[in-house]
Amino acid sequence: MTNRPNTTSQETSFIPLALASACSVLLVVGAYEIRARLSKAASPAPSPRSEGQDPKAAQGAKPRTRSGESCDALKDRYILQCPTEKALPTVAPDDGEAEKMATLFAWAHPSKDKLAEMAARCELRLISPAMLEEQPPTVDDEHAGALSLSAQERAELDQTLRQMHESLAASVRQAYAGGSTDPTIGSSMSAQEMIDEIQDRSGDEFLQARQKLALERAGMATPPAAGADLPPSERILRVSAGLGDDFERRLADRLGANRAHQLLYSPLARPWVRTSTLVGCP
């Protein structure tokens, strides 16, 4: 009988060894895979960007406010709050604005004793929007920014100035026409040109009107009744003398009393406000 090698026991012992080796390999691979995934989850995600975008483009991103609002949007409301590509010439807010406003208000509204002194000289102090130019005054970027005017406030102020400019021109033209209804009379002239001509042909009427107004402001004379028939020069002077109060009243209805007062008496309102002193008796 021929003896054969006993291969069954060798094969049987080799199978568990192979299985153990395979399991070890799987455990090692699995450990590396878990570690890699954990590292990826812990690392910060890259910021999203569109394909082909230059990474340096982020450096030129437009600035935003703390609330996240874009400066382009904010620029319409407050012109100088955000940086712009082209620097605007600026007017710095006035440090002594409140004090200067109070001083100008006191000048335009003197005490009763001071008004009596002024009446003796036929003196009038006027503060009003600049209405005698051919075009109405406008609000520039610099002063709108210094006053922190919103886009709506600036639009309301511009509209008020335009409306008052048109209204004064109509009043002056009516006085110039002397009651005539011919629309061509004075149509080619500016308000200042018509006033100058009225003054030239009226003699002392302007001086007499100034004396009346000075006495009325001092409480030493009674104003004429509403609708009274007045000489052209007196009508124009009375309208001009009331422009400041009319301006403040109109803006108060639109923007509130405090803002309206600021836009008449602030030193930053000088581009659209004029002050003048008229002195001299007939």
Secondary structure, DSSP 4 states (H G I P E B T S, - for coil): ------HHHHHHHHHHHHHHHHHHHHHHHHHHHHHHHHHHHHSPPPPP--TT--GGGGGGPPPB-TTS-BHHHHHTT-TTSS--SSPPP--PPPTTHHHHHHHHHHHHS--HHHHHHHHHTT-EEEEEE---SSS-----HHHHHHTT--HHHHHHHHHHHHHHHHHHHHHHHHHHHTT---TTTTTTS-HHHHHHHHHHHHTTHHHHHHHHHHHHHTTSSPPPPTT----HHHHHHHHHHTHHHHHHHHHHHHH-HHHHHHHHH-GGGGGGEEEEEE----
